[in-house]
Amino acid sequence: ASFISSEPSIVEIITSYGYEQVIAKGLSNGMVQVSIDLSDSIQAIHNIPINITVSDNDIIGVNNLRVGIYTSASWNIDEYDIGSVSLDSVVKPYLQFYHELTAEGDTANVVVYADYDDDTTEEITGQAYLKSLVTTSFIVDTNTSISIPIEASSSCGSYLQVVWPVCGVVAGTGRGLVVVEM
């Protein structure tokens, strides 16, 4: 079987390594259908074409990944902005995260946000892969938490590496600040 573009001047189909890798390469603006040529294959397979649109518009990309590491959190208000409080007062609370890793077995939660070119943000916690760059200070338990191992040493730095793969391609990377005070 092979892949066919309904308009090769818009999308070129490139195969390599036999048929192990197939790439649809956009050549000009437009929309095409890509289907499978089943002329030399079993005809029982349903050939449902897919639509591919090629555009020269800017693609929204990931500026960076922001990584937050916390062991606890509390709601706070800025005491200087309150003034006098009455029944119709408006108070703007904020969430304060704390990061305290001081003993073997301590754990911390990890949150990851992707900041895009268009100034939007998406939480991608759990979709990104975490890696400790200083395993003598902390280890990655899951893709949402880290912990302090036995005989850990103190460290302070951007030692939590984060990689966010999307469709087999790295969409963004970042680092998180980890402070371990043994």
C-alpha positions as CSV (number, residue, x, y, z in Angstrom):
1,A,0.0,0.0,0.0
2,S,1.1,3.6,-0.6
3,F,-0.2,7.0,0.2
4,I,-1.6,9.4,-2.4
5,S,-2.1,13.2,-2.3
6,S,-5.1,14.5,-4.2
7,E,-3.0,17.5,-5.2
8,P,0.8,16.9,-5.1
9,S,1.5,20.6,-5.8
10,I,0.1,21.3,-2.3
11,V,1.1,18.3,-0.3
12,E,4.0,15.9,-1.3
13,I,4.0,12.5,0.2
14,I,7.5,11.3,1.1
15,T,8.3,7.7,2.2
16,S,11.6,6.5,3.6
17,Y,12.9,3.3,5.1
18,G,10.6,1.2,3.0
19,Y,7.2,2.4,4.2
20,E,8.2,2.7,7.9
21,Q,8.1,6.5,7.8
22,V,5.7,8.6,5.8
23,I,5.8,12.4,5.8
24,A,3.2,14.8,4.3
25,K,5.2,17.9,3.3
26,G,3.3,21.1,2.7
27,L,4.4,22.9,-0.5
28,S,1.7,25.6,-0.9
29,N,-1.5,26.9,0.6
30,G,-4.6,24.8,0.1
31,M,-6.4,21.7,1.3
32,V,-5.9,18.1,0.0
33,Q,-7.1,14.6,0.8
34,V,-4.5,12.0,1.5
35,S,-5.6,8.4,1.0
36,I,-4.1,4.9,0.8
37,D,-3.7,3.2,-2.6
38,L,-4.9,-0.3,-2.0
39,S,-4.4,-1.6,-5.5
40,D,-1.9,-4.2,-4.5
41,S,-3.4,-4.9,-1.0
42,I,-6.4,-6.6,0.5
43,Q,-9.5,-4.6,-0.5
44,A,-11.2,-5.4,2.8
45,I,-9.5,-2.4,4.4
46,H,-11.6,0.7,4.4
47,N,-9.9,3.6,2.6
48,I,-11.1,6.7,4.4
49,P,-9.1,9.7,3.3
50,I,-7.9,12.4,5.7
51,N,-8.0,16.2,5.0
52,I,-4.8,18.1,5.4
53,T,-4.7,21.9,5.2
54,V,-1.5,23.8,4.4
55,S,-1.3,27.4,5.5
56,D,1.5,30.0,5.6
57,N,-0.1,31.6,8.7
58,D,2.1,31.8,11.8
59,I,2.0,28.7,13.9
60,I,1.4,29.3,17.6
61,G,4.4,27.8,19.4
62,V,5.4,27.2,23.0
63,N,7.5,30.0,24.4
64,N,8.6,28.1,27.5
65,L,7.4,25.7,30.2
66,R,7.0,27.0,33.7
67,V,7.6,24.5,36.5
68,G,6.3,24.9,40.0
69,I,7.3,22.7,43.0
70,Y,5.3,22.9,46.2
71,T,4.8,21.0,49.5
72,S,1.9,23.2,50.7
73,A,-0.1,26.2,49.9
74,S,-2.3,28.8,51.6
75,W,-4.7,31.6,50.6
76,N,-3.4,35.0,51.5
77,I,-4.4,38.7,51.0
78,D,-2.2,41.7,50.8
79,E,-2.9,43.4,54.1
80,Y,-1.9,46.8,52.8
81,D,-4.5,46.7,50.0
82,I,-7.4,46.0,52.2
83,G,-8.0,49.2,54.0
84,S,-11.3,49.0,56.0
85,V,-13.4,46.0,55.3
86,S,-17.2,46.2,55.1
87,L,-19.9,43.9,53.8
88,D,-19.6,45.2,50.3
89,S,-15.7,45.2,50.2
90,V,-13.8,43.3,47.6
91,V,-10.7,41.5,48.7
92,K,-8.3,39.9,46.2
93,P,-6.8,36.7,47.6
94,Y,-3.8,34.9,46.1
95,L,-2.5,31.5,46.5
96,Q,1.0,31.3,48.1
97,F,2.9,28.1,47.4
98,Y,5.5,26.8,49.9
99,H,8.4,24.5,49.1
100,E,10.1,22.8,52.1
101,L,12.2,19.7,51.5
102,T,14.2,19.1,54.7
103,A,14.1,15.4,55.5
104,E,14.4,12.0,53.9
105,G,11.0,10.9,52.6
106,D,9.7,14.4,52.1
107,T,7.7,14.8,48.9
108,A,6.7,17.7,46.7
109,N,4.1,18.2,44.0
110,V,5.0,19.4,40.6
111,V,2.9,21.5,38.3
112,V,3.8,22.4,34.7
113,Y,2.4,25.2,32.5
114,A,3.0,25.8,28.8
115,D,3.2,29.5,27.9
116,Y,2.3,30.0,24.2
117,D,3.3,32.7,21.7
118,D,-0.2,34.2,21.8
119,D,0.0,34.9,25.5
120,T,-2.2,32.0,26.5
121,T,-1.2,29.4,29.1
122,E,-2.2,25.7,29.5
123,E,-1.6,23.4,32.4
124,I,0.2,20.3,31.2
125,T,0.9,18.7,34.5
126,G,1.1,14.9,34.0
127,Q,1.8,15.2,30.3
128,A,5.4,16.3,30.7
129,Y,8.3,14.1,31.7
130,L,10.4,15.0,34.7
131,K,14.0,14.2,35.3
132,S,16.2,14.9,38.4
133,L,19.6,16.4,37.4
134,V,20.9,15.8,41.0
135,T,19.7,12.4,42.1
136,T,21.7,12.6,45.3
137,S,19.3,15.3,46.4
138,F,15.9,14.3,45.0
139,I,14.3,11.7,42.8
140,V,11.3,11.8,40.5
141,D,8.5,9.6,41.8
142,T,5.8,10.2,39.1
143,N,5.4,12.8,36.5
144,T,3.7,15.0,39.2
145,S,5.9,14.5,42.2
146,I,9.4,14.3,43.6
147,S,10.8,13.0,46.9
148,I,14.0,13.1,49.0
149,P,15.8,9.7,49.0
150,I,17.8,8.2,51.9
151,E,21.1,9.9,52.5
152,A,20.2,12.8,50.4
153,S,22.4,15.9,50.2
154,S,21.5,19.5,50.2
155,S,21.1,21.4,46.9
156,C,19.6,24.5,45.5
157,G,19.2,25.1,41.7
158,S,17.1,24.5,38.6
159,Y,17.7,20.8,38.8
160,L,14.3,19.5,37.8
161,Q,14.3,19.1,34.0
162,V,10.9,19.0,32.2
163,V,10.3,17.8,28.6
164,W,6.8,18.0,27.0
165,P,6.5,15.7,24.0
166,V,3.5,16.1,21.6
167,C,3.0,13.6,18.8
168,G,6.6,12.3,19.3
169,V,8.2,15.8,19.0
170,V,9.5,17.9,21.9
171,A,7.1,20.8,22.1
172,G,8.8,22.5,25.0
173,T,11.4,22.2,27.8
174,G,11.9,23.9,31.1
175,R,13.5,23.6,34.5
176,G,12.2,23.9,38.0
177,L,13.9,25.3,41.0
178,V,14.4,22.7,43.7
179,V,15.7,23.6,47.2
180,V,16.7,20.7,49.4
181,E,18.0,21.7,52.9
182,M,19.2,18.7,54.8
